[in-house]
Amino acid sequence: MSTTAVSSPTSPNQQHAAFRWAPLAVALALLGLGGFYLYGAVSLNQALLWLVGALLGITLYHSAFGFTYAWRVFASDRRAAGIRAQMVMLAAGVLLFFPFLAAGTLAGNPVQGFVAPVGTSVLVGAFIFGIGMQLGGGCASGTLFTVGGGNTRMLVTLLFFIIGSVIATAHFDWWMALPALAPVNLLDSWGLWPALLANLTVFAVVAYGATWLERRRHGRIVSFASRTDRPVSLLRGAWPLLWGGLALVALNFATLWLAGRPWGITSALALWGAKGAGAIGIDVSEWGYWSIRLNSLYSPVSEDITSVMNIGLVLGALAAASLAGKFSPVWKIPRRSLVAAIVGGLMLGYGARLAFGCNIGAYFSGILSGSVHAWLWLPAAYAGSVVGVRLRPLFGLTVEKTTC
């Protein structure tokens, strides 16, 4: 995710900016109307998932919990607070998810994780996605919450994210024909306790290694459990990264409970692109990807869980930005930055489809599902992110770095 939607840190004594009442009223009205509509037209569960999406938007905005920025500052400056926060989030997640996914039920309802093939498309797609993260300025969740927060550049990234997604569905069969292993679920292959222990061990090793590198570079580490540079407020932000990570786990678990599967984002962007293509006369129904998803393609967006949660997320971020007094769109975008948003968006969308998801569906929810493809996605996406960091100056984009 990008930090572009969050203002520069303020001193602890600085007062919060005034509420933005107009956009706050719009966000709350749309959330209320949307919830009532979904309850009446679809189901109570769909209305609750709309609410969960809004809470995800609030969490992401107030905590600025990110992958794009966290990976960038680690690659460029060995700052590892974001990496540690991700490992704590994942550890809490597997402790919560694994027992229920191993049992196959939650509160009497069947549940299943995101488990995908392990192969060439994941490796290439994740690498492309990693580059796109750094050029576009955010990952999938980061793009949505920054759009809701009023970042106009990210509207461009989102548009081309959608276009890249639907282009990838046209090529999907070709990529699926490349070498790959069948989906592997560690919970099925190893059992609950070995899978849990292995995951927790890897998280600890990654956190320790990142911390060691940060301390070696800077002589000290930055805490992810508190933010001393800004006032902390539940309603107005900024939240510590630890709050954000744990809240994302809780809300992802709520998604598992209500939807029967974890949180995802990018399938809806491909769906929006396909519906848009149909509206301008491009028939995608015979493409291999969509030929087995005709029900989704022709059903109302209100019936698609991921779409409902994505839209709720954007509105939640809009409400959060308005409460924080930071909703103030700027429509002028530098030319090179605009080009980076276009290129990055296309790479994000294309890469996410090939890799069976993004930082949320493939990485966060994939690891919480016990899927081996998530562990291939992670290093490939980070490697792409490192390349993207090196490309950012070509587009006039900053790379954060402090003196050793």
Secondary structure, DSSP 8 states (H G I E B T S, - for coil): --STTS-----TTS------HHHHHHHHHHHHHHHHHHHHHT-HHHHHHHHHHHHHHHHHHHHT--SHHHHHHHHHH---HHHHHHHHHHHHHHHHHHHHHHHTEETTEE-------EEHHHHHHHHHHHHHHHHHTS-HHHHHHHHHTT-HHHHHHHHHHHHHHHHHHHHHHHHHTS-EE---BHHHHH-HHHHHHHHHHHHHHHHHHHHHHHHHHHSS---SS--TTS---TTT----HHHHHHHHHHHHHHHHHHHSS----HHHHHHHHHHHHHHTT---TTSHHHHT-HHHHHS-GGG-HHHHHHHHHHHHHHHHHHHTT---------HHHHHHHHHHHHHHHHHHHHTTS-IIIIIIHHHHTTBHHHHHHHHHHHHHHHHHHHHGGGGT--------
